Amino acid sequence: MEYTTLGSTGTTVSQLCLGTMNLGYQSEGWKLGEEESREILERAIDLGINFIDTANVYRGGASESIVGDVIAEHDRDSLVVATKVYGSMDDDNPNAQGLSRKAIEGELANSLERLGLETIDLYQIHRWDDETPIEETLRTLDDAVRRNQVRYLGASSMWAYQFADALHTSDRLGLERFVTMQNHYNPVYREEEREMLPLCDAEGIGVIPWSPLARGYLTRPHDEFDTTARGSEEADERGDRHAVYRGGGGREINERVAELAADRGVSMAQLTIAWHLHNDHVTAPIVGVSSVEQLEEAAEAVDVSLSESDLEYLAEPYEPVPIVGHD
């Protein structure tokens, strides 16, 4: 495994971050049960992946719990654990969601308990909260850092003007800043290059993209995408996102990824991950897997080299597409 620094923090993280949205205790479609989840987490640590991302809402808290169970058996200080707050954890309790002081403090306590940690390395707001003043959210997060419940603060998909407002507000009030942006970014969805990524570059913000493989769209030929359990399920649930991936030159980009992968004797997933690792904007893509074999394949992508002409070849078909992922 190769390593880099997390934005301007100086903290060292693996160039791959393990996403754990599908990990838990009970199998359900493409979502994994305890045995498979444990195997993936254990193997990731064995491979040198020290950066693990979860969220309170993943599997209703089960993702955080299984992560906590596994990391308790390892050297905790060698790992960088990230989680998130915003989504609803109880539809009957309006204060179990959002970014108010009450919601954050309650959900942070719950996440710490599930993870079995005294301090979360990276605590991220999962989305922007239109109902809560950003000053309240930032003061609450700053307090969590000062209580040593959180080391660093991160944000996720939002408009660049919102992120700029949050960073300016932190500076104006003397509060802890966001140090990372977890955003929607991959070869068939590059709208973040217009404003968000230049802003992150200017502000020294680490970029840790979600859906770096376009929810599997860039792991197999486009005409086979809906044949997987997740692809079939999400074709209905996330039809707008998949339509975006196929539009804007996405089908041709998919074909070019397949072509270059075949030329190099690697998988499409490996070539797509390599695209991220050759991207100056990206700190570490967040890669989710459904098997140890997929994890090992992803880890090998750090050794895949792409030339400038390869990157230009993959970029050339891209056309603007509608914004998706901010909700």
N, C-alpha and C positions, 0 to 999 in steps of 0.2 A: 504494500500500500504506500501511496505517496501522501504527503501532508502539506498543509498550507496554514496561514493564519486567518482567524475569523474576523474579517474586516480589519479595523484598525486596533483591535483589542490586544493583540499579541498572543492570544490563546491559540494553541495548535489543534487543528482538526484534520481528520482524514479528508481526502479529496472526494470521497463518496460519503454521503450521509444516508443512513438506513432509515427509510420511512416505514412506519409501523401501523398505518391506518387499518390494515387487514389482519392484524395480530390480536389474539384473544384466547379465550378458553374453550369456546364451542365452535365447531365447524358450521359454516352457513354459506352455501354457494362457494364463491371465490374467497370468502373470509375463512381464516385458518383457526384450528383448535389449538389446545395447549401444547401438545407434543410437537407439532410442526412449528409453532411459534417459537418455542424454546430452542429447537434445533437451529432455526434461522438466526436468532439472537446470539446463541453461543458461537455459531460458525462465523458470524460477522465480527465478533470480538477476536476470535482466533485469527482472522484474516487481517487484523489491524485496523478495522473500521471502529474508530473511537467516538464517532458522532452519531447520535441516535435522536430521531425526531418523532414526537408523538403529540397528542392533544387530549384535553379532557373529554371531548365528545367522541373520540374514536372508540367504537365498540361500546359506547356508554360508560367509559372509564376502564373497561377491561384491558385496553391497549396499555394504558399507563400502569395498570396492576401487573401485567405479565412482564413488562419492561422492568418494573421494580423488583419482581421476584428473581429475575435472571441477574440483574446487575448486582444484587446483594451478594451473589456468590463470586464476584470478581473484585478487582482492585478499582473501587469507585473513583479514586482520584485520577485514574488514567482515562476516564470516560467523560464526554461532554454530552449532557442530556438536555434536550430542548422539549418544551411542551407549550401549549397555547390555551388561551381563554377567549371567550366571546359567545360561542354557540350555546343553545339551550341544553341544560342537563336535567331539567324538570319542567315539562310544559305546563304544569299546574302552578309553578312558582315563577313569577315574572322577574324575580331577583336572582334567579339561577341562570341568567344569561346577560349578555351585554357587557359594557365596560364601565359601569358605575363603581364607586368605591365599595359598596356592599357586595356587588357581584364578584368583583376581582378578589377581594379579601376572602370571601367564602370559598370560591373556586380554587384559589391558590392553596388554601389550607387543605382542601380535598385532594388536590394534585400531589402535594407534598406527602400526604399520608399514603396515597396509592403507590407512589414511586418509592416510598421508604427513604426519602431524602430530607436532610435539614436545609439544603440549598439547591435550587434548580439553576443550572448553568445559564440557560437561555430561556427567558419567559417571553412569549410572543402574543401580541394581540392578533387574533385569527382574522378579523375583518375590522373595518371602520364602524364605529357606532354613532349614527346620526342623532341619537337621542341623548347622548351624554357629552357635555363640553369636554374638549380635549384636555383642558387644564385639569379637570377632575381626574381623568384617567391617568395623566402623566404624574400628578402629585401622588396618587395611590401607588403607582408602579415605583416611583422614586422612594417612597416609604418602605416598600418591600425590599429594595436594594439596601437601604440603610439598616433594616432589620436583619440583613444577611439571609433572607429567604430566597433571594434571587441575585445572581451575579451580573447578568447582562440582560438587556431588553431588546426585543425584536418586534417587527411588524410583518404583516402579510398583505396580500393583494388589496390595493386601493389605488385611487388616482394620485398622480404625482403631486398635484397641488395640495392634497391632503397630507401627504407625507412631508412635503416641504413645510407646511403649516405646523405639523407636530415637531419637527426638528427645530424650527424657529422658536416655537413656544418653549421647548426645553431650554434653549439657550437664553431666552429672555427671562425665564423664571429661575435659572440656575439648577435645573433638574437633570437627572440622568437621561441621556439621549438613547434613541434606538440605535443599535449597532448593526442590525441585519435587516434585510428585506427578503421575505419568502414570497416569491411571486410566480405567476403562471408564465412559463417561458420554455420554448423548445423550437426545433427547426421549422415546424409548421405553425407556430404561434409566436411571432416576434414583435408584436405591437409594443412590448415593453421597451424596445430600443428607441422609441420616439422621445420619451421624456423620463421614465422612471430610471432606466439604467444610466443615462448621463447624470442624473441627479445623484444616484448612488456613487458613481465614480467621483463626482465633485466633493461629496460629503464623507468619503472614506467608509461607505457602508458595504458590508459583506452581502453578497447575493447568493441565496440558496434556493434555486428554483424548485417549485413543485411541478409534478407532471412532466418531468424532463423527457419521458418517452411517449408523451402525448397519449396517456392512458392506454398504452399498448399499441397505438396506431403505427408507431415507428419501430415495432419489433417483428413485424411480419408484412408480407405483401398486402396492399390495401384490400384486395378482393377476398382475403382470408380473415379480416379483422373481426367480423361478427361471429366467427366460428368458435371463439373462446367463451368460457363461462362468463367472464367479466364483460367482454366485448358485447356479447348478446344481451346481457342484463342492462348495460349502460347505453346501448343503442336506443333504448326506449327512454330511460331515465335522463340521459344527458344528450339527447338528440341535437340540441343547439351546439354543444361543444364539438361533437363529432362532425357536424356539418361544417363547422369552421375549419377543422383540421383537413377535411377533404377539399375545401375551397382554397382560394388564395394560392393556387399552385401546389396544394398539399399532395395531390395524387402524384404529380411528377416528382416532388421532393421524395415521397415514399419510394418511388421507383429508382431514384438516384441513390438513395441510401442503400437499397437492395443491391444495386449494381456495384457500388464501391465496396460494400461488405463482401460480396462474392469475390471481387478482385483481390481482396486482402485475406480471404479465408477466415473471416470473422463473422459474427452474427450481426443482424441489423441493430439489435439492442446495443451491442458493444460499440458499433460505429457511431450511433447516436449519442451514447455517453461520451465517447471521445470528442464529439463535436462540442459538447459542453466544456470538457476539460481543456480544449484549445481556445476557449472563449475568454478573453481578458476580463469580461464583466463578471464571470461566474466564480464563486468561491468553491462551492460544492453542491452538485445536484442532489436532490433527495430522491433516492431510488427505492421503490417498493418492489418486493418480490414475493412469489408464492411458493418457492421451493429453495432448498439449499443449492441446487444446481444452478438456478437462475442467479442466485447471489454470487456464486463463484464465477459465473460467466461475467457478471457486472464488474467484479473486482479486477478481472483480467483486462478490462477496457483501459485501465491506466497505462497499459503498455502499447496501445494502438496509436500510431502516429498518422497525422493528417497534414498534408501540405497546404500552402496557401491556395493553390489551384483547386484542391479538393474542397476547401471551405467555400471558395467562390462558386464552384460547380453546384454545391448544395444550396447556396443562397440565391442563385440566379432566378429560379422560377417563382420565388415568393412574391405575393401581392398582398396589399392591405386586406385585413379581415375585421369583422366586428369584434368589439371588446367583449370578452367573456372571462368569468372567474372572479369578479369583484363582489359577487353576492354570496 
